[in-house]
């Protein structure tokens, strides 16, 4: 498997961790919230993956308000 973490986003308030992975075998990026596998997001666009990770962080922060 050729998957590696290329970005980690942390929400310091609630300790959510969102990782962006690059899978070179499938030429794909995935965004994963640790502990929420139903929220996994897959794309072939790096910028889209980074933007989605930031949106996930904002969404999780808004959930806890």
C-alpha positions as CSV (number, residue, x, y, z in Angstrom):
1,X,0.0,0.0,0.0
2,X,1.4,3.4,-1.0
3,X,-0.7,5.6,1.3
4,X,0.8,8.3,3.4
5,X,-0.3,11.3,5.5
6,X,0.4,14.6,3.7
7,X,-1.5,17.0,6.0
8,X,-2.9,16.8,9.6
9,X,-5.5,19.3,10.8
10,X,-6.3,19.4,14.5
11,X,-9.1,21.1,16.3
12,X,-7.5,22.0,19.6
13,X,-10.8,22.8,21.2
14,X,-12.3,19.2,21.0
15,X,-9.2,17.3,19.9
16,X,-10.6,16.2,16.6
17,X,-7.9,15.0,14.2
18,X,-8.4,15.1,10.4
19,X,-5.8,13.6,8.2
20,X,-5.3,14.0,4.4
21,X,-3.7,10.9,2.8
22,X,-2.1,10.5,-0.6
23,X,-2.5,7.1,-2.2
24,X,0.0,7.0,-5.1
25,X,-1.2,3.6,-6.2
26,X,-4.7,4.9,-7.1
27,X,-3.7,8.5,-7.7
28,X,-6.2,9.6,-5.0
29,X,-6.4,11.7,-1.9
30,X,-8.6,10.8,1.1
31,X,-9.7,12.9,4.0
32,X,-10.5,11.1,7.2
33,X,-11.7,12.2,10.6
34,X,-10.2,9.9,13.2
35,X,-13.1,8.0,14.9
36,X,-15.7,8.9,12.2
37,X,-15.1,6.4,9.3
38,X,-18.5,7.2,7.8
39,X,-17.2,10.7,7.0
40,X,-14.3,9.6,4.7
41,X,-14.0,11.7,1.5
42,X,-12.1,10.7,-1.6
43,X,-10.9,12.9,-4.5
44,X,-8.2,13.1,-7.2
45,X,-7.6,16.8,-6.5
46,X,-5.1,17.9,-3.8
47,X,-6.6,21.3,-3.3
48,X,-10.0,19.8,-2.9
49,X,-8.7,17.4,-0.3
50,X,-7.1,20.3,1.7
51,X,-10.2,22.5,1.5
52,X,-12.4,19.5,2.6
53,X,-10.2,18.9,5.6
54,X,-10.6,22.6,6.6
55,X,-14.4,22.3,6.1
56,X,-14.5,19.2,8.3
57,X,-12.6,21.1,11.0
58,X,-15.1,24.0,10.8
59,X,-18.0,21.7,10.8
60,X,-16.8,19.8,13.9
61,X,-16.1,23.1,15.7
62,X,-19.7,24.3,14.9
63,X,-21.2,21.0,16.2
64,X,-19.7,21.5,19.6
65,X,-21.1,25.0,20.1
